[in-house]
Amino acid sequence: MPPMRIVSLLPSATEIVFALGLGDSLVGVSHMCDYPAAARGRPIVSRSIRSKSHLSSAEIDAIIQQARAAGNPLYIIDGELLRRLRPDLILTQELCEVCAVGAGSVFETAARMLDYSPEILSIRPAGLGDIFDNIRRIGEAAGAAERAGALLGELRRRTDYVAQRVAGAGRRPKTFCIDWLEPLRNTGQWTPELVELAGGVEGLAEKWGKSREVGWDEALGYQPDYVMVMPCAFNMDRTIAETARLAERAEWNALDAVRAGRVYLFDGQIPSRHGPRVIDVLEGLAEAMRPDLFAGLTPPGIFRPATRAAPVVIG
C-alpha cells in the first residue's frame, strides 16, 4: 500500500504531522508552515493575497479590516497544484480566518479541482483538551494512532509536572498576555488556560474565549504583575521591534509590570499555533513567573525577558 499523501493548510497541523513522524507523507503546506525547517521544502498550496511580513501591527490590522469590510479573502489556494499533489488527507481549520485558509474554501476548492473525495479534517480548538484531541484525530486519520498516543502521553506528563509544582505555591500573580499591539488585544482560547496551569491568572481574558480589544484604561485599572507580549504570528525579532514602539506610550510606562521590569517577550508564532509546542509556552509562562521553581525548564527561543525583572512577592 502506498504511503498516505497529506496536505496541511495550517502551521499547527504541519507541526503535528512532523511530531508524529509523518513528515515524509507531507506533500504540500501553506505559505506559513515554517516549522520544523523541513516543512519549508514542501510545495506551497496556499498563499496570502498580500505580503504582510514588512508591515507594523497597525498596518496589518488595517488590511484585515478592509478585507473583511469588502468581503475579500486573505488567502488563496493553488487548485492546480492541489490537483497534481492528489492528497489522501487535507488538514484545515475553522478557528481564525486571519491565521489560515478557512475550511469553506478548502472544501470548495477540493470539490472543484479533484476528481475524487479526499478526507478533509477541519479542526477548531478552544482549550488545551481540544488541542490534545486534535493530535489524536490527526494521528488516527493518518494511520498513526499509536504514535499520537505516545506523543500525548509525553505532553500530558509535562503539563502535569508544571501544574503540580505550582499547586499551593501561594498567590497567583495577575498576568496580561498581549495577542496584538496596535490595537491592543488580549489573548483567548487556550492561552488563559496555560496561564492558569502555570500558576497565574489572566484577569483580562476569558478562558477558551475569543481575543478582544483591550483599552489602555482597562489595562491600567488591572495593573498586572506580569506582561507577556506574544503578538500572533510574529517571530521574536518582530515581537522585539513592535514592543519597542510601546515604550513611546505613557500608558505603557505607567504599568507596574513595565516599571518593575516584569515584561517577557515570546516568539508569537508559537503561542498562536495549536500544536505540541503550546506546552513549551506553558513552561515558558511558568518559568517567567516562578523562576525559583522552573529555572531552565523552557526550550531555547520560546521567551526572553524584556528587561531585568523585580521579583513578585509570593505570599
SVG drawing of the C-alpha trace seen along z (x, -y; Angstrom):
<svg xmlns="http://www.w3.org/2000/svg" viewBox="-18 -59 36 61">
<polyline fill="none" stroke="black" stroke-width="0.4" points="0.0,0.0 1.5,-3.4 2.2,-5.9 -0.5,-8.4 -0.3,-11.8 -1.1,-14.7 -1.6,-18.4 -1.6,-20.7 -3.0,-24.2 -2.1,-25.5 1.2,-25.6 -0.3,-23.9 -1.3,-20.8 2.1,-20.7 3.9,-20.7 1.6,-17.9 2.3,-15.8 6.1,-16.1 5.7,-15.4 4.0,-12.2 7.0,-11.2 4.9,-11.6 7.0,-14.3 7.7,-12.1 3.9,-11.8 3.5,-15.6 3.3,-16.6 2.0,-20.2 1.8,-23.0 0.6,-26.6 3.0,-29.5 3.1,-30.0 4.3,-26.5 7.9,-27.1 8.4,-24.7 10.2,-22.4 12.7,-23.5 11.9,-20.5 8.4,-21.9 9.9,-24.8 10.9,-22.5 7.4,-21.2 5.2,-22.6 3.2,-25.6 -0.5,-25.2 -1.9,-28.4 -0.7,-31.9 -1.5,-35.3 -3.2,-37.8 -0.7,-40.4 2.6,-40.1 2.5,-41.4 5.9,-40.5 7.2,-44.1 4.2,-45.8 3.5,-47.0 0.7,-45.8 -1.4,-48.8 -0.9,-48.4 -1.7,-44.7 -4.9,-45.4 -6.0,-48.0 -5.6,-45.5 -7.6,-42.8 -10.4,-45.3 -10.5,-46.4 -10.7,-42.9 -13.5,-42.0 -15.5,-45.0 -15.2,-44.3 -15.8,-40.5 -12.4,-39.7 -10.3,-36.7 -7.0,-37.0 -5.6,-33.7 -5.9,-31.7 -5.4,-28.0 -3.5,-26.9 -6.1,-24.5 -3.9,-23.2 -1.1,-22.3 -3.6,-20.6 -4.8,-18.5 -1.3,-17.5 -0.5,-16.6 -3.6,-14.3 -3.7,-14.2 -5.4,-11.5 -5.8,-13.7 -6.2,-17.5 -5.8,-19.3 -7.6,-22.7 -9.2,-24.8 -12.3,-26.7 -10.7,-28.8 -9.4,-32.0 -9.8,-33.4 -6.9,-35.8 -4.4,-33.0 -5.0,-30.5 -7.3,-29.4 -10.8,-28.7 -12.4,-25.3 -15.0,-26.5 -12.5,-27.5 -10.8,-24.1 -14.0,-22.1 -15.0,-24.3 -11.6,-24.0 -11.3,-20.3 -14.8,-19.7 -14.0,-21.8 -10.4,-20.7 -10.3,-17.0 -12.0,-14.1 -12.1,-12.1 -13.0,-12.8 -10.0,-13.0 -10.6,-13.0 -10.7,-16.7 -10.1,-17.1 -11.0,-20.5 -10.0,-21.5 -11.3,-24.2 -9.7,-24.1 -10.6,-26.3 -8.7,-24.8 -5.8,-22.5 -8.0,-19.5 -9.2,-20.3 -5.5,-20.6 -4.8,-17.2 -7.9,-15.7 -6.9,-17.2 -3.5,-15.5 -5.3,-12.2 -7.7,-12.8 -4.9,-13.7 -3.0,-10.6 -6.0,-8.4 -6.7,-9.9 -3.1,-9.5 -2.9,-5.9 -0.6,-6.8 -2.9,-6.4 -0.2,-4.6 2.3,-7.4 -0.3,-10.0 -0.9,-8.2 2.8,-8.2 3.1,-11.9 0.0,-12.8 1.4,-10.9 4.6,-13.0 2.7,-16.3 0.4,-15.4 3.3,-14.4 5.0,-17.8 1.7,-19.6 1.1,-17.8 4.6,-18.5 4.0,-22.2 0.5,-22.2 1.5,-20.0 4.6,-22.2 2.6,-25.4 -0.3,-23.9 -0.3,-25.5 2.6,-27.7 1.0,-30.9 -0.7,-33.9 -1.4,-33.7 0.1,-36.7 -2.0,-38.8 -0.9,-38.4 -1.7,-40.2 -0.9,-38.3 -0.9,-40.6 -2.0,-39.0 -1.7,-42.2 -0.1,-45.6 -2.0,-48.1 -4.8,-48.0 -4.1,-46.4 -5.7,-42.9 -5.6,-40.2 -5.2,-36.5 -8.0,-34.0 -8.7,-30.3 -6.0,-28.2 -3.6,-30.9 -5.6,-31.9 -5.7,-28.2 -2.0,-27.9 -1.5,-30.9 -3.7,-29.2 -1.8,-25.9 1.4,-27.9 0.2,-29.4 -1.1,-32.8 -4.4,-34.4 -5.3,-36.2 -7.9,-38.6 -8.5,-40.5 -9.2,-37.3 -11.8,-34.6 -10.5,-31.1 -11.5,-29.3 -13.0,-32.5 -12.1,-34.9 -9.4,-37.5 -10.7,-41.1 -9.5,-44.7 -8.4,-46.0 -8.4,-49.7 -5.4,-51.2 -7.6,-52.4 -8.7,-48.8 -5.1,-47.6 -4.1,-50.4 -7.0,-49.6 -6.0,-45.9 -2.3,-46.6 -0.9,-43.2 2.1,-41.8 3.4,-40.4 3.0,-41.3 3.6,-38.6 3.9,-40.0 3.1,-37.3 1.7,-39.0 0.0,-36.5 2.3,-35.0 5.2,-37.5 8.6,-35.9 10.9,-37.0 12.6,-39.7 9.2,-41.3 8.0,-41.0 11.0,-42.9 10.6,-45.6 6.9,-46.0 7.3,-46.1 9.9,-48.9 7.2,-51.1 5.1,-50.6 7.9,-52.2 6.8,-55.6 3.4,-55.4 2.8,-57.0 0.2,-54.3 2.7,-51.5 5.2,-53.1 2.5,-53.6 2.0,-49.8 3.5,-48.5 4.9,-45.4 6.7,-47.6 8.2,-49.8 9.3,-46.7 10.8,-45.0 8.4,-42.1 7.7,-42.1 8.5,-38.9 8.6,-38.6 7.5,-35.4 8.1,-34.2 4.5,-34.9 4.5,-32.2 4.4,-29.6 1.5,-30.5 -0.8,-31.1 -0.2,-27.6 -2.4,-24.9 0.2,-22.1 2.7,-20.3 4.7,-23.5 1.9,-25.0 3.5,-23.0 6.7,-24.9 4.7,-28.1 3.2,-26.7 6.7,-26.0 7.8,-29.5 5.0,-31.1 5.8,-29.1 9.5,-29.9 8.8,-33.6 6.5,-33.8 8.3,-31.3 12.0,-31.1 12.5,-29.7 10.6,-26.6 11.3,-26.3 14.6,-27.9 16.0,-26.3 12.8,-24.4 11.9,-26.0 13.4,-25.1 15.6,-27.9 13.9,-30.6 10.5,-30.5 10.7,-33.6 13.1,-36.2 12.9,-39.0 12.4,-42.4 14.4,-43.8 15.8,-42.7 12.8,-41.8 12.0,-42.7 10.6,-39.7 6.9,-39.4 6.4,-38.6 4.5,-35.3 2.6,-35.1"/>
</svg>
